[in-house]
Amino acid sequence: MMLKGLYDWMMAKAAHRHAIWWLAAISFIESSFFPIPPDVMLIPMVIAAPTRWLRIAMVCTASSVAGGYLGYAIGHFAMDSIGMAILGAFHLQEKFLALKPIIDEWGVWFIIVKGATPIPYKLVTITAGAFDFDLMKFTFASVVARGMRFVLVAALLWKFGPPVREFVERRLKLVTTVFVIVLVGGFFMVKLL
C-alpha cells in the first residue's frame, strides 16, 4: 500500500512544472535507498515531451550516478549500521553476502550488467562500497550501466511513442536484459576479431 502511494506521488511529480528537478532527486536517492526506480517518472515525462527525450535521460543518468556515490559511501563507511538496515528493508542481505566473489572476479562487468537491469541498483552501489571496489572503475561502470538503461528507455519512447509505454513498463527487465546481452556480446566479438 505504501509503495502504491509512492508510485502515485511520483506520477504526480512527473507532471509537475519542475518535473526535471523531481526526476533528478528521485534518481539520486533511488541509487542508495528509495524503493521505486526513476523509470516511473522518466516514462511519462518523455511521452509528454518527446523532443526532450535525451535531456531527460541524461538528467536521470547523471543524478543516478551521483546518487551511486552516496550508496558507495554508505557501504564503505557505514555498512554494519546504515548499509545493512537498507539492504534489510529490501530483503537483500543474503544477496549481498553472495556478491563478494562475483565482484572480485567480474567487477566492472557485474556493475554494468546489474546496473542496467531493474534489480535494485542500491544493492550494487552499497556492495561496491562495502567491498572497496575501485572508485574509478565504479564510476565508469555506473555511467555505462545507468546511461544504457535510461537512454534506451527514453529512445524507445521517443521513437515509438505511447504505444510502447505499456510494453516498456511491463517488460522493462526483458528490454534491458536483451540490450545488455547484445552489448556484452558485441564486446566479446570485438575481442575475438
KEKE-3310 file (N, C-alpha, C; in steps of 0.2 Angstrom, whole numbers, plus 5000, padded with zeros to 4 digits):
npx = (5004:5010:5020:5012:5006:5018:5021:5010:5012:5025:5021:5013:5022:5029:5022:5023:5027:5041:5046:5058:5068:5062:5064:5078:5081:5074:5080:5093:5091:5086:5097:5103:5093:5079:5064:5057:5060:5067:5062:5048:5045:5052:5047:5033:5037:5045:5036:5027:5035:5043:5053:5062:5069:5082:5088:5081:5084:5098:5098:5092:5102:5114:5110:5107:5120:5127:5120:5124:5136:5133:5127:5138:5147:5139:5140:5154:5158:5148:5143:5139:5129:5120:5120:5117:5104:5097:5098:5092:5079:5075:5076:5088:5100:5105:5109:5118:5129:5133:5139:5152:5163:5159:5160:5174:5178:5172:5169:5169:5161:5150:5144:5140:5131:5122:5118:5112:5100:5083:5086:5088:5097:5103:5108:5120:5127:5129:5136:5147:5154:5156:5164:5175:5177:5186:5185:5186:5184:5171:5164:5165:5158:5146:5141:5141:5131:5119:5117:5115:5103:5093:5094:5091:5077:5071:5074:5067:5054:5053:5055:5045:5034:5018:5012:5022:5024:5017:5022:5036:5035:5029:5038:5051:5063:5065:5068:5079:5088:5090:5096:5108:5114:5116:5125:5136:5139:5143:5155:5163:5164:5171:5183:5187:5189)
npy = (4994:5006:5007:5009:5022:5029:5027:5034:5047:5050:5049:5060:5070:5069:5076:5088:5106:5108:5095:5090:5092:5085:5073:5072:5072:5060:5050:5052:5048:5035:5027:5023:5021:5024:5016:5015:5014:5027:5026:5027:5040:5045:5039:5044:5057:5058:5054:5065:5075:5072:5078:5081:5070:5065:5074:5072:5059:5060:5068:5060:5049:5056:5060:5048:5041:5050:5049:5036:5037:5041:5029:5020:5027:5024:5010:5009:5017:5015:5001:4991:4997:5008:5003:4989:4990:4996:4987:4976:4981:4979:4966:4960:4956:4942:4941:4951:4946:4935:4941:4945:4936:4937:4950:4952:4944:4948:4962:4977:4972:4966:4977:4984:4976:4973:4985:4990:4983:4981:4977:4980:4995:5000:4989:4986:4998:5000:4988:4988:4999:4993:4982:4989:4992:4998:5015:5023:5013:5009:5021:5023:5011:5013:5024:5019:5008:5015:5025:5017:5010:5021:5029:5020:5017:5029:5032:5022:5026:5039:5036:5027:5031:5033:5020:5011:5012:5004:4991:4994:4997:4985:4976:4979:4974:4963:4970:4978:4968:4961:4971:4972:4960:4960:4970:4966:4954:4960:4967:4955:4950:4959:4958:4945:4946)
npz = (5000:5004:4994:4983:4986:4985:4972:4965:4970:4964:4950:4950:4952:4940:4931:4936:4936:4938:4935:4930:4940:4950:4945:4945:4958:4963:4955:4961:4975:4973:4970:4982:4993:4990:4986:4973:4956:4945:4932:4933:4933:4922:4910:4908:4907:4896:4886:4887:4882:4870:4861:4870:4875:4876:4884:4896:4899:4901:4912:4921:4921:4925:4938:4944:4944:4952:4964:4966:4972:4985:4989:4988:4997:5009:5010:5011:5022:5032:5033:5042:5050:5043:5030:5031:5036:5026:5016:5022:5023:5010:5009:5005:5011:5010:4997:4996:5004:4995:4985:4985:4980:4967:4963:4965:4955:4943:4943:4935:4924:4931:4938:4927:4920:4931:4935:4924:4923:4930:4943:4961:4961:4972:4979:4971:4972:4986:4989:4981:4988:5001:4998:4995:4981:4967:4964:4953:4943:4947:4944:4930:4926:4932:4925:4912:4913:4919:4910:4898:4902:4905:4894:4884:4887:4886:4872:4865:4869:4863:4849:4847:4854:4864:4862:4865:4878:4888:4885:4888:4902:4907:4903:4906:4912:4903:4891:4895:4898:4886:4879:4886:4884:4870:4870:4878:4871:4859:4864:4866:4854:4847:4854:4850:4837)
capx = (5000:5014:5023:5007:5006:5024:5021:5006:5016:5030:5017:5011:5028:5031:5018:5024:5031:5048:5047:5065:5071:5060:5067:5085:5081:5072:5086:5098:5090:5085:5103:5105:5088:5072:5062:5054:5065:5065:5058:5041:5044:5055:5042:5028:5040:5047:5030:5024:5040:5047:5059:5067:5070:5089:5090:5078:5088:5104:5097:5091:5108:5119:5108:5108:5127:5129:5117:5128:5142:5130:5127:5145:5149:5136:5143:5161:5159:5143:5140:5136:5123:5115:5120:5113:5097:5094:5098:5087:5072:5073:5077:5094:5106:5108:5112:5124:5134:5135:5141:5159:5167:5157:5163:5181:5180:5169:5170:5166:5155:5145:5141:5137:5125:5117:5116:5107:5094:5079:5087:5089:5104:5106:5112:5126:5131:5131:5140:5154:5157:5157:5170:5181:5178:5190:5180:5186:5180:5164:5161:5164:5153:5139:5139:5139:5125:5114:5116:5112:5096:5089:5094:5087:5070:5069:5074:5061:5048:5054:5054:5038:5028:5014:5011:5027:5024:5014:5027:5042:5033:5028:5044:5057:5068:5067:5071:5086:5092:5092:5101:5114:5116:5118:5131:5141:5141:5147:5162:5166:5165:5177:5189:5189:5192)
capy = (5000:5012:5008:5012:5029:5032:5027:5039:5053:5051:5051:5067:5074:5069:5081:5095:5111:5106:5088:5088:5093:5080:5067:5072:5070:5053:5046:5052:5044:5028:5023:5021:5019:5024:5009:5015:5017:5033:5025:5028:5047:5045:5036:5049:5064:5058:5054:5072:5080:5068:5081:5082:5063:5064:5078:5069:5053:5062:5071:5054:5046:5059:5060:5041:5040:5054:5045:5030:5038:5040:5022:5018:5029:5020:5003:5010:5020:5013:4995:4987:5000:5010:4998:4983:4992:4997:4980:4973:4984:4977:4959:4959:4954:4936:4943:4955:4941:4931:4945:4947:4933:4939:4957:4951:4941:4951:4969:4981:4969:4965:4983:4986:4971:4973:4992:4992:4980:4984:4974:4986:4997:5001:4983:4987:5003:4998:4982:4991:5002:4988:4978:4993:4992:5004:5020:5025:5008:5010:5027:5021:5005:5016:5029:5015:5005:5019:5028:5012:5009:5027:5031:5015:5018:5036:5032:5018:5030:5044:5033:5023:5035:5030:5013:5006:5013:4998:4986:4995:4997:4978:4971:4983:4969:4960:4975:4980:4962:4959:4976:4971:4954:4962:4974:4961:4950:4964:4967:4949:4949:4964:4955:4939:4948)
capz = (5000:5004:4988:4978:4987:4982:4964:4963:4971:4958:4944:4950:4951:4933:4928:4939:4931:4940:4935:4929:4946:4954:4942:4947:4965:4964:4953:4966:4981:4972:4970:4988:4997:4988:4983:4967:4951:4942:4926:4934:4931:4915:4905:4906:4905:4889:4882:4887:4879:4866:4859:4876:4877:4878:4890:4902:4900:4903:4919:4925:4922:4929:4945:4947:4945:4958:4970:4967:4976:4991:4991:4989:5004:5014:5010:5013:5029:5037:5031:5048:5053:5038:5024:5032:5038:5019:5012:5026:5021:5004:5009:5001:5015:5008:4990:4997:5006:4990:4979:4986:4975:4960:4962:4964:4948:4937:4944:4931:4921:4936:4939:4921:4919:4936:4935:4918:4923:4935:4950:4965:4960:4978:4981:4968:4975:4993:4989:4979:4993:5006:4996:4992:4974:4964:4963:4946:4939:4949:4941:4923:4925:4933:4919:4906:4915:4920:4904:4894:4904:4904:4887:4880:4888:4883:4865:4863:4869:4858:4843:4846:4857:4869:4861:4868:4885:4891:4884:4892:4909:4909:4901:4907:4914:4897:4887:4897:4898:4879:4877:4889:4881:4864:4871:4880:4865:4855:4866:4866:4847:4845:4857:4846:4830)
cpx = (5004:5018:5018:5006:5012:5024:5016:5009:5021:5026:5015:5016:5031:5027:5019:5028:5039:5050:5054:5069:5069:5063:5074:5085:5079:5077:5092:5097:5089:5091:5106:5100:5081:5070:5059:5059:5063:5062:5051:5040:5047:5050:5037:5031:5042:5041:5027:5028:5045:5053:5064:5070:5077:5091:5087:5082:5094:5104:5096:5098:5113:5117:5109:5115:5129:5126:5121:5133:5139:5130:5133:5148:5146:5139:5150:5162:5154:5139:5136:5130:5118:5114:5116:5106:5094:5093:5092:5080:5070:5074:5083:5100:5109:5112:5118:5130:5137:5139:5149:5163:5165:5160:5170:5183:5178:5169:5166:5160:5149:5141:5137:5131:5120:5114:5111:5101:5090:5080:5089:5096:5107:5110:5119:5130:5134:5137:5147:5157:5160:5163:5176:5183:5181:5184:5180:5182:5173:5160:5160:5159:5146:5137:5137:5132:5119:5112:5112:5104:5091:5088:5090:5079:5068:5069:5069:5055:5048:5052:5047:5032:5024:5013:5016:5028:5022:5019:5033:5040:5032:5034:5051:5063:5070:5070:5078:5091:5094:5097:5108:5118:5119:5125:5137:5144:5145:5154:5166:5168:5171:5183:5192:5191:5198)
cpy = (5006:5013:5011:5019:5032:5033:5033:5046:5055:5052:5058:5072:5074:5074:5088:5099:5110:5099:5086:5088:5087:5073:5066:5069:5063:5049:5046:5047:5037:5024:5021:5019:5019:5018:5009:5018:5023:5032:5027:5036:5048:5044:5042:5056:5064:5058:5061:5076:5076:5071:5082:5075:5062:5068:5075:5063:5055:5065:5065:5050:5049:5059:5053:5039:5044:5051:5039:5031:5038:5033:5019:5020:5026:5014:5004:5012:5017:5006:4992:4991:5002:5005:4992:4984:4993:4991:4976:4975:4981:4969:4957:4957:4948:4937:4947:4950:4937:4935:4946:4943:4935:4946:4956:4948:4945:4959:4973:4978:4968:4971:4985:4982:4972:4981:4994:4988:4982:4980:4981:4989:4999:4995:4984:4992:5002:4993:4984:4994:4998:4984:4982:4993:4998:5009:5023:5020:5008:5016:5025:5016:5008:5020:5024:5011:5009:5023:5023:5011:5015:5029:5027:5016:5024:5036:5028:5022:5036:5042:5030:5026:5031:5022:5008:5007:5007:4992:4987:4995:4989:4974:4975:4979:4965:4964:4977:4974:4960:4964:4974:4965:4956:4966:4970:4957:4954:4965:4961:4948:4953:4961:4949:4941:4951)
cpz = (5000:4997:4982:4979:4984:4975:4962:4964:4966:4952:4944:4949:4944:4929:4931:4935:4933:4940:4934:4935:4951:4952:4944:4954:4966:4961:4957:4972:4979:4971:4976:4993:4995:4985:4976:4962:4947:4935:4927:4932:4924:4910:4903:4904:4898:4884:4881:4883:4875:4863:4864:4878:4880:4884:4896:4904:4903:4911:4924:4926:4926:4937:4948:4948:4951:4964:4971:4972:4984:4993:4992:4996:5010:5015:5013:5020:5034:5035:5036:5051:5047:5033:5025:5034:5031:5016:5016:5024:5015:5003:5005:5004:5012:5001:4991:4999:5000:4984:4980:4981:4968:4958:4961:4957:4942:4937:4940:4927:4925:4937:4933:4920:4924:4936:4929:4918:4929:4942:4954:4964:4967:4981:4977:4971:4982:4993:4987:4984:4999:5005:4993:4985:4971:4962:4956:4941:4940:4945:4933:4922:4927:4928:4913:4908:4916:4914:4899:4896:4903:4897:4882:4881:4885:4875:4862:4863:4864:4851:4842:4849:4862:4868:4864:4875:4889:4891:4888:4899:4911:4908:4902:4908:4907:4892:4888:4897:4891:4877:4880:4886:4874:4865:4873:4875:4860:4857:4865:4858:4844:4848:4853:4839:4830)
residu = (MET:MET:LEU:LYS:GLY:LEU:TYR:ASP:TRP:MET:MET:ALA:LYS:ALA:ALA:HIS:ARG:HIS:ALA:ILE:TRP:TRP:LEU:ALA:ALA:ILE:SER:PHE:ILE:GLU:SER:SER:PHE:PHE:PRO:ILE:PRO:PRO:ASP:VAL:MET:LEU:ILE:PRO:MET:VAL:ILE:ALA:ALA:PRO:THR:ARG:TRP:LEU:ARG:ILE:ALA:MET:VAL:CYS:THR:ALA:SER:SER:VAL:ALA:GLY:GLY:TYR:LEU:GLY:TYR:ALA:ILE:GLY:HIS:PHE:ALA:MET:ASP:SER:ILE:GLY:MET:ALA:ILE:LEU:GLY:ALA:PHE:HIS:LEU:GLN:GLU:LYS:PHE:LEU:ALA:LEU:LYS:PRO:ILE:ILE:ASP:GLU:TRP:GLY:VAL:TRP:PHE:ILE:ILE:VAL:LYS:GLY:ALA:THR:PRO:ILE:PRO:TYR:LYS:LEU:VAL:THR:ILE:THR:ALA:GLY:ALA:PHE:ASP:PHE:ASP:LEU:MET:LYS:PHE:THR:PHE:ALA:SER:VAL:VAL:ALA:ARG:GLY:MET:ARG:PHE:VAL:LEU:VAL:ALA:ALA:LEU:LEU:TRP:LYS:PHE:GLY:PRO:PRO:VAL:ARG:GLU:PHE:VAL:GLU:ARG:ARG:LEU:LYS:LEU:VAL:THR:THR:VAL:PHE:VAL:ILE:VAL:LEU:VAL:GLY:GLY:PHE:PHE:MET:VAL:LYS:LEU:LEU)
# end
